[in-house]
Amino acid sequence: MPLHLIKLCVGAESVADLDEWIRETFGRVGGRVPEQYHVTRMVPARRTELLDGGSLYWVIRGNVQARQRLLDIRPFIDDGGVRRCKLILDPKLVPTEWQPRRPFQGWRYLDPADAPADLAVREAGELPPKLRAELAALGLM
Protein backbone atom coordinates (compact mmCIF):
# COMPACT_ATOMS: atom_id res chain seq x y z
CA MET A 1 0.00 0.00 0.00
CA PRO A 2 1.42 3.40 -0.95
CA LEU A 3 2.34 6.03 1.59
CA HIS A 4 1.82 9.74 0.97
CA LEU A 5 3.35 13.05 2.02
CA ILE A 6 1.47 16.18 3.07
CA LYS A 7 2.91 19.70 2.88
CA LEU A 8 1.75 23.29 3.21
CA CYS A 9 1.59 25.13 -0.10
CA VAL A 10 2.91 28.52 0.99
CA GLY A 11 1.91 31.42 -1.23
CA ALA A 12 -0.88 29.75 -3.19
CA GLU A 13 -4.41 31.03 -2.67
CA SER A 14 -6.16 28.22 -4.58
CA VAL A 15 -5.59 25.09 -6.66
CA ALA A 16 -5.85 27.28 -9.77
CA ASP A 17 -3.13 29.55 -8.36
CA LEU A 18 -0.84 26.55 -7.73
CA ASP A 19 -1.56 25.18 -11.22
CA GLU A 20 -0.69 28.53 -12.81
CA TRP A 21 2.57 28.71 -10.81
CA ILE A 22 3.48 25.18 -11.97
CA ARG A 23 2.83 26.07 -15.62
CA GLU A 24 4.84 29.31 -15.38
CA THR A 25 7.76 27.79 -13.46
CA PHE A 26 8.00 24.46 -15.26
CA GLY A 27 6.75 25.43 -18.72
CA ARG A 28 8.31 24.21 -21.92
CA VAL A 29 12.00 24.94 -22.30
CA GLY A 30 13.53 24.47 -25.72
CA GLY A 31 10.56 22.36 -26.89
CA ARG A 32 10.61 19.99 -23.93
CA VAL A 33 8.81 19.98 -20.60
CA PRO A 34 11.29 19.88 -17.70
CA GLU A 35 10.66 17.78 -14.63
CA GLN A 36 8.58 19.39 -11.97
CA TYR A 37 10.04 19.11 -8.48
CA HIS A 38 9.78 20.51 -5.00
CA VAL A 39 12.94 20.96 -2.92
CA THR A 40 12.79 20.05 0.75
CA ARG A 41 15.45 19.85 3.45
CA MET A 42 14.58 16.48 4.91
CA VAL A 43 14.91 13.28 2.87
CA PRO A 44 12.03 10.84 3.41
CA ALA A 45 13.32 7.55 4.85
CA ARG A 46 10.32 5.58 3.56
CA ARG A 47 11.19 6.08 -0.13
CA THR A 48 10.03 2.65 -1.36
CA GLU A 49 6.55 3.07 0.13
CA LEU A 50 6.22 6.62 -1.20
CA LEU A 51 7.19 5.63 -4.74
CA ASP A 52 4.73 2.72 -4.73
CA GLY A 53 1.91 5.02 -5.93
CA GLY A 54 2.22 7.75 -3.28
CA SER A 55 1.36 11.42 -3.74
CA LEU A 56 2.25 14.78 -2.27
CA TYR A 57 -0.94 16.31 -0.82
CA TRP A 58 -1.00 20.12 -0.79
CA VAL A 59 -2.55 22.11 2.07
CA ILE A 60 -3.78 25.39 0.62
CA ARG A 61 -5.23 28.03 2.97
CA GLY A 62 -5.80 25.54 5.78
CA ASN A 63 -7.30 22.68 3.74
CA VAL A 64 -5.90 19.79 1.76
CA GLN A 65 -7.18 20.65 -1.72
CA ALA A 66 -5.02 18.81 -4.26
CA ARG A 67 -2.36 16.19 -4.77
CA GLN A 68 0.42 15.35 -7.19
CA ARG A 69 1.79 11.85 -7.73
CA LEU A 70 5.36 11.31 -6.54
CA LEU A 71 7.59 10.06 -9.37
CA ASP A 72 11.00 10.04 -7.68
CA ILE A 73 12.93 11.21 -4.63
CA ARG A 74 16.45 12.53 -5.28
CA PRO A 75 18.73 13.57 -2.41
CA PHE A 76 21.44 16.11 -3.26
CA ILE A 77 23.81 18.54 -1.59
CA ASP A 78 23.24 22.20 -2.45
CA ASP A 79 25.88 24.85 -3.16
CA GLY A 80 26.10 25.66 0.56
CA GLY A 81 26.87 22.05 1.48
CA VAL A 82 23.39 21.42 2.92
CA ARG A 83 21.78 18.06 2.25
CA ARG A 84 18.43 18.51 0.50
CA CYS A 85 15.95 16.48 -1.51
CA LYS A 86 14.06 16.94 -4.78
CA LEU A 87 10.58 15.45 -4.76
CA ILE A 88 9.93 14.79 -8.46
CA LEU A 89 6.22 15.30 -9.14
CA ASP A 90 3.74 14.53 -11.88
CA PRO A 91 2.81 18.02 -13.13
CA LYS A 92 -0.89 17.09 -13.18
CA LEU A 93 -2.75 18.46 -10.14
CA VAL A 94 -5.59 16.25 -8.91
CA PRO A 95 -8.25 18.13 -6.90
CA THR A 96 -9.26 16.35 -3.69
CA GLU A 97 -12.04 16.66 -1.18
CA TRP A 98 -11.21 19.48 1.19
CA GLN A 99 -9.80 18.35 4.51
CA PRO A 100 -8.91 20.91 7.22
CA ARG A 101 -5.31 20.88 8.49
CA ARG A 102 -3.57 22.97 11.11
CA PRO A 103 -0.28 24.65 10.19
CA PHE A 104 2.91 22.59 10.50
CA GLN A 105 6.49 22.88 9.31
CA GLY A 106 8.08 20.78 6.62
CA TRP A 107 6.26 17.72 5.37
CA ARG A 108 4.61 14.81 7.16
CA TYR A 109 3.83 11.25 6.18
CA LEU A 110 0.15 10.73 5.38
CA ASP A 111 -1.40 7.31 5.82
CA PRO A 112 -3.63 6.32 2.87
CA ALA A 113 -6.55 5.81 5.26
CA ASP A 114 -6.30 9.50 6.27
CA ALA A 115 -5.89 10.89 2.74
CA PRO A 116 -8.86 12.77 1.24
CA ALA A 117 -10.54 11.24 -1.79
CA ASP A 118 -10.02 12.65 -5.27
CA LEU A 119 -12.82 14.80 -6.63
CA ALA A 120 -14.46 13.71 -9.85
CA VAL A 121 -14.03 16.29 -12.60
CA ARG A 122 -17.66 17.38 -12.40
CA GLU A 123 -17.49 17.66 -8.59
CA ALA A 124 -14.42 19.88 -8.68
CA GLY A 125 -16.26 22.41 -10.84
CA GLU A 126 -19.57 22.47 -8.95
CA LEU A 127 -18.72 25.39 -6.66
CA PRO A 128 -16.52 28.36 -7.42
CA PRO A 129 -13.23 28.24 -5.48
CA LYS A 130 -14.03 31.43 -3.54
CA LEU A 131 -17.35 30.00 -2.35
CA ARG A 132 -15.69 26.69 -1.43
CA ALA A 133 -13.11 28.63 0.63
CA GLU A 134 -15.80 30.63 2.42
CA LEU A 135 -17.79 27.49 3.23
CA ALA A 136 -14.63 25.74 4.45
CA ALA A 137 -13.77 28.71 6.69
CA LEU A 138 -17.24 28.38 8.23
CA GLY A 139 -16.65 24.66 8.81
CA LEU A 140 -19.36 23.69 6.34
CA MET A 141 -17.13 21.71 3.98
C-alpha positions as CSV (number, residue, x, y, z in Angstrom):
1,M,0.0,0.0,0.0
2,P,1.4,3.4,-0.9
3,L,2.3,6.0,1.6
4,H,1.8,9.7,1.0
5,L,3.3,13.1,2.0
6,I,1.5,16.2,3.1
7,K,2.9,19.7,2.9
8,L,1.8,23.3,3.2
9,C,1.6,25.1,-0.1
10,V,2.9,28.5,1.0
11,G,1.9,31.4,-1.2
12,A,-0.9,29.7,-3.2
13,E,-4.4,31.0,-2.7
14,S,-6.2,28.2,-4.6
15,V,-5.6,25.1,-6.7
16,A,-5.9,27.3,-9.8
17,D,-3.1,29.6,-8.4
18,L,-0.8,26.5,-7.7
19,D,-1.6,25.2,-11.2
20,E,-0.7,28.5,-12.8
21,W,2.6,28.7,-10.8
22,I,3.5,25.2,-12.0
23,R,2.8,26.1,-15.6
24,E,4.8,29.3,-15.4
25,T,7.8,27.8,-13.5
26,F,8.0,24.5,-15.3
27,G,6.7,25.4,-18.7
28,R,8.3,24.2,-21.9
29,V,12.0,24.9,-22.3
30,G,13.5,24.5,-25.7
31,G,10.6,22.4,-26.9
32,R,10.6,20.0,-23.9
33,V,8.8,20.0,-20.6
34,P,11.3,19.9,-17.7
35,E,10.7,17.8,-14.6
36,Q,8.6,19.4,-12.0
37,Y,10.0,19.1,-8.5
38,H,9.8,20.5,-5.0
39,V,12.9,21.0,-2.9
40,T,12.8,20.0,0.8
41,R,15.4,19.9,3.4
42,M,14.6,16.5,4.9
43,V,14.9,13.3,2.9
44,P,12.0,10.8,3.4
45,A,13.3,7.6,4.8
46,R,10.3,5.6,3.6
47,R,11.2,6.1,-0.1
48,T,10.0,2.7,-1.4
49,E,6.5,3.1,0.1
50,L,6.2,6.6,-1.2
51,L,7.2,5.6,-4.7
52,D,4.7,2.7,-4.7
53,G,1.9,5.0,-5.9
54,G,2.2,7.7,-3.3
55,S,1.4,11.4,-3.7
56,L,2.3,14.8,-2.3
57,Y,-0.9,16.3,-0.8
58,W,-1.0,20.1,-0.8
59,V,-2.5,22.1,2.1
60,I,-3.8,25.4,0.6
61,R,-5.2,28.0,3.0
62,G,-5.8,25.5,5.8
63,N,-7.3,22.7,3.7
64,V,-5.9,19.8,1.8
65,Q,-7.2,20.7,-1.7
66,A,-5.0,18.8,-4.3
67,R,-2.4,16.2,-4.8
68,Q,0.4,15.3,-7.2
69,R,1.8,11.9,-7.7
70,L,5.4,11.3,-6.5
71,L,7.6,10.1,-9.4
72,D,11.0,10.0,-7.7
73,I,12.9,11.2,-4.6
74,R,16.4,12.5,-5.3
75,P,18.7,13.6,-2.4
76,F,21.4,16.1,-3.3
77,I,23.8,18.5,-1.6
78,D,23.2,22.2,-2.5
79,D,25.9,24.8,-3.2
80,G,26.1,25.7,0.6
81,G,26.9,22.1,1.5
82,V,23.4,21.4,2.9
83,R,21.8,18.1,2.3
84,R,18.4,18.5,0.5
85,C,16.0,16.5,-1.5
86,K,14.1,16.9,-4.8
87,L,10.6,15.4,-4.8
88,I,9.9,14.8,-8.5
89,L,6.2,15.3,-9.1
90,D,3.7,14.5,-11.9
91,P,2.8,18.0,-13.1
92,K,-0.9,17.1,-13.2
93,L,-2.7,18.5,-10.1
94,V,-5.6,16.3,-8.9
95,P,-8.3,18.1,-6.9
96,T,-9.3,16.4,-3.7
97,E,-12.0,16.7,-1.2
98,W,-11.2,19.5,1.2
99,Q,-9.8,18.4,4.5
100,P,-8.9,20.9,7.2
101,R,-5.3,20.9,8.5
102,R,-3.6,23.0,11.1
103,P,-0.3,24.7,10.2
104,F,2.9,22.6,10.5
105,Q,6.5,22.9,9.3
106,G,8.1,20.8,6.6
107,W,6.3,17.7,5.4
108,R,4.6,14.8,7.2
109,Y,3.8,11.3,6.2
110,L,0.1,10.7,5.4
111,D,-1.4,7.3,5.8
112,P,-3.6,6.3,2.9
113,A,-6.6,5.8,5.3
114,D,-6.3,9.5,6.3
115,A,-5.9,10.9,2.7
116,P,-8.9,12.8,1.2
117,A,-10.5,11.2,-1.8
118,D,-10.0,12.6,-5.3
119,L,-12.8,14.8,-6.6
120,A,-14.5,13.7,-9.9
121,V,-14.0,16.3,-12.6
122,R,-17.7,17.4,-12.4
123,E,-17.5,17.7,-8.6
124,A,-14.4,19.9,-8.7
125,G,-16.3,22.4,-10.8
126,E,-19.6,22.5,-9.0
127,L,-18.7,25.4,-6.7
128,P,-16.5,28.4,-7.4
129,P,-13.2,28.2,-5.5
130,K,-14.0,31.4,-3.5
131,L,-17.3,30.0,-2.3
132,R,-15.7,26.7,-1.4
133,A,-13.1,28.6,0.6
134,E,-15.8,30.6,2.4
135,L,-17.8,27.5,3.2
136,A,-14.6,25.7,4.4
137,A,-13.8,28.7,6.7
138,L,-17.2,28.4,8.2
139,G,-16.7,24.7,8.8
140,L,-19.4,23.7,6.3
141,M,-17.1,21.7,4.0
